[in-house]
Amino acid sequence: MSSDHAERRAAIHDHLSLTLEQVGLPRAMARVYSALILAEGEGLSTSELMEALDISKASVTNAMQLLLGFELVQRYRVRGSREAHYRVLKNKWGPIMARKFAGISQVRKSSEEALAFADTQAARERLEEMRDVYSFFERELSDVMDRWDNRHEEER
């Protein structure tokens, strides 16, 4: 691999990792997931992740626990190797987004419940704004998920 290619690859990894951090993933988890996404083969071993990211085995293990819990990666074995290898699973981001969107409905419902008990005009106004924003996004994102599901089914 040329040094120019390696530098571009490192820049892409850094950018993707930072983006994943900005949307809420812990730093080590973002770096490990980014490395797995950009892996040239099927996946990477624990030691390959440690070396590539210059992080400890504990950092890799902790990141993997989260990634395995979110069902974004899978642990697998390679014949002749004693260490775990990890690969990214496909078709996982749609369900993750659906769960996030479901959280919007919960906030909308909670704001409606709280609105029934608001004692002051100021509290009612704040809760109405919250309810209205979350109601809007609940409706819009429901349509988005429907379109995604339809598109995803057509591509299969």
C-alpha positions, 0 to 999 in steps of 0.5 A, a space after each residue: 500500500 502506498 504511503 499516500 493511500 495509507 494517509 488517505 485511509 487513516 484520514 477516512 478512518 479518523 473522520 468516520 470515527 469522529 462522526 460516529 463519536 459526534 452522534 453518540 458512540 463512545 470514542 473507543 467504540 467509534 474507532 473500533 467500529 470504523 476500523 472494522 468497517 474499513 477492514 480490507 478482509 472479512 474482519 479483524 482480530 483483537 491484536 490487529 485492532 490493538 495494533 492498528 488503533 494503538 489501544 489496549 486489549 481492555 479498550 478493544 474488549 470494552 468496545 466489543 461488548 458494546 458493539 456485540 450488545 448493539 448487534 453491530 458486530 459478530 465474533 468469529 473464530 479463524 482456524 489456527 488462531 486462538 484469538 477472537 476475530 470480529 466482523 461487521 454485520 449487515 442490515 443493522 442500521 435500519 433497525 437501530 434507526 427504527 428504535 431511535 425513532 420509537 424514542 421520539 414517540 415516547 417523548 411525545 407521549 410523556 410530554 402530553 402526559 405532563 401537559 395534563 398536569 402543568 400548573 402554569 402557562 409557562 410550563 404548558 407552553 414549554 410542554 406544548 412546544 415539546 409535544 408539537 416538535 416531537 409530534 411533527 418528527 414522529 409523523 415525518 420519520 414514520 414515513 421515512 422508515 416506511 420508505 426505507 423498509 420498502 426500498 430495502 425490501 426491493 433491494 433484496 
